[in-house]
């Protein structure tokens, strides 16, 4: 726990580091019992697994950049596991803000693999037949660098969380057991974007189904619904 917070405090301003710290603390103190985490970091236990297909989004990313919640589109074209460092994953993709599209390369470094204390089998235990061995999250740091020769480019960095489960055959799966729930989300990114050559970062968060710390942008209860006041920001 201390290691990832130290990384964040060293790489971001205190304001953004506080938001990321708040996110991690919310994971450590989950409101719902099924998300309660075991204390141990089981990173070494899971290094032989490949999370690359889970890190590739299963749906469109929803995201914003800046305090005015400007819409940002994040697309991954490739995610691959490093051959020498088993907790590092390399990414290629692109970002689009309004009509400006930029390519990026980057990495996600898994800092923690945590299991839930309690197994969840869905409504009326509908997923019991999967014989799940474990369920949990990964907590990772990320850094994506946009192509320096393109326009309005910079660096994305922060912390991300992915929910997963392990079936009876020992295969990792994207956690979608409660996909119909109002609070469902996955692949959540909390961080900043800093333009090359400039000091002031902008908040930039994205995720599947929901966006962390999205303020009054998201008015939806059952699913994400953008506030009409931000229509001119690309929503």
Residue pairs with C-beta under 8 A, 6 or more apart in sequence:
1 24
1 28
1 41
1 112
3 111
4 24
4 111
4 112
4 139
4 141
4 159
5 21
5 24
7 111
7 141
8 17
8 20
8 21
8 141
8 158
8 159
9 17
11 157
12 20
12 157
12 158
12 191
12 192
12 201
13 192
13 201
16 158
16 191
16 192
16 201
16 203
19 190
19 203
19 213
20 158
20 159
20 190
20 191
23 159
23 161
23 188
23 190
23 212
23 213
24 139
24 159
27 35
27 37
27 114
27 137
27 139
27 161
28 37
30 36
30 37
33 117
33 118
34 116
34 118
34 120
35 116
36 116
36 117
36 118
37 114
37 115
37 116
37 117
37 136
37 137
38 114
38 115
38 116
38 117
38 136
40 114
40 115
41 112
41 113
41 114
42 113
42 114
42 115
43 87
43 110
43 111
43 112
43 113
45 113
46 113
47 86
47 87
48 86
49 172
50 81
50 172
51 81
51 89
51 110
51 138
51 162
51 164
51 172
52 79
52 80
52 81
52 89
53 79
53 174
54 162
54 164
54 172
54 173
54 174
55 76
55 79
55 89
55 91
55 108
55 162
55 187
56 76
56 79
57 76
57 187
57 208
58 174
58 176
58 186
58 208
59 208
59 209
60 208
61 73
61 74
61 75
61 187
61 206
61 207
61 208
62 206
62 207
62 208
62 209
62 210
62 211
62 224
63 71
63 72
63 73
63 74
63 189
63 204
63 205
63 206
63 207
63 211
64 70
64 71
64 72
64 203
64 204
64 205
64 206
64 211
64 214
64 217
64 233
65 72
65 97
65 193
65 202
65 203
65 204
66 202
66 203
66 204
67 202
67 203
68 230
68 233
69 214
69 215
69 217
69 230
69 233
69 235
70 97
70 98
70 233
70 234
71 97
71 230
71 233
71 234
71 235
72 95
72 96
72 97
72 204
72 206
72 234
73 95
73 96
73 97
74 93
74 95
74 206
75 93
75 94
75 95
75 96
76 91
76 92
76 93
77 92
77 93
77 94
78 90
78 91
78 92
78 93
79 89
79 90
79 91
79 108
80 89
80 90
81 88
81 89
81 90
82 88
82 89
82 90
82 107
87 109
87 110
87 111
88 107
88 108
88 109
88 110
89 107
89 108
89 109
89 110
90 105
90 106
90 107
91 104
91 105
91 106
91 107
91 108
91 144
92 103
92 104
92 105
93 103
93 104
93 144
94 101
94 102
94 103
94 104
95 101
95 102
95 104
95 146
95 156
96 102
97 152
97 234
98 234
100 151
100 152
102 146
102 147
102 150
102 151
102 152
102 153
103 146
103 147
103 150
104 144
104 145
104 146
104 147
104 156
105 144
105 145
106 142
106 143
106 144
106 145
106 156
107 142
107 143
107 144
108 140
108 141
108 142
108 160
109 140
109 141
109 142
110 138
110 139
110 140
111 139
111 140
111 141
112 138
112 139
112 140
113 136
113 137
113 138
114 136
114 137
114 138
114 139
115 134
115 135
115 136
116 134
116 135
116 136
116 137
119 132
119 135
120 135
120 177
120 178
121 127
121 128
121 130
121 132
121 177
122 177
122 178
123 180
127 177
130 165
130 167
130 168
131 167
131 168
132 165
132 166
132 167
132 168
133 166
133 167
133 168
133 170
134 165
134 166
135 163
135 164
135 165
135 166
135 175
135 177
136 163
136 164
136 165
137 161
137 162
137 163
137 164
138 161
138 162
138 164
139 159
139 160
139 161
140 159
140 160
140 161
140 162
141 157
141 158
141 159
141 160
142 156
142 157
142 158
142 159
142 160
142 189
142 191
143 155
143 156
143 157
144 155
144 156
144 157
145 155
146 153
146 154
146 155
146 156
147 153
148 196
152 195
153 195
153 196
154 193
154 194
154 195
154 196
154 198
155 193
155 194
155 196
156 191
156 192
156 193
156 204
157 191
157 192
157 194
158 189
158 190
158 191
158 192
158 204
159 189
159 190
159 191
160 187
160 188
160 189
160 190
160 191
161 187
161 188
162 186
162 187
162 188
163 174
163 175
163 186
164 172
164 173
164 174
164 175
165 172
165 173
165 175
165 177
166 172
166 173
167 173
174 186
175 186
176 184
176 186
178 184
182 221
182 222
182 223
183 210
184 209
184 210
185 207
185 208
185 209
185 210
186 207
186 208
186 209
187 207
187 208
188 205
188 207
188 208
188 210
188 211
188 212
189 204
189 205
189 206
189 207
189 212
190 205
190 212
190 213
191 203
191 204
191 205
192 201
192 202
192 203
192 204
193 201
193 202
193 204
194 200
194 201
194 202
203 213
205 211
205 212
205 213
205 214
209 223
209 224
210 218
210 224
211 217
211 218
211 224
216 227
216 229
217 226
217 227
217 230
217 235
218 224
218 225
218 226
218 227
219 225
219 226
219 227
226 235
227 235
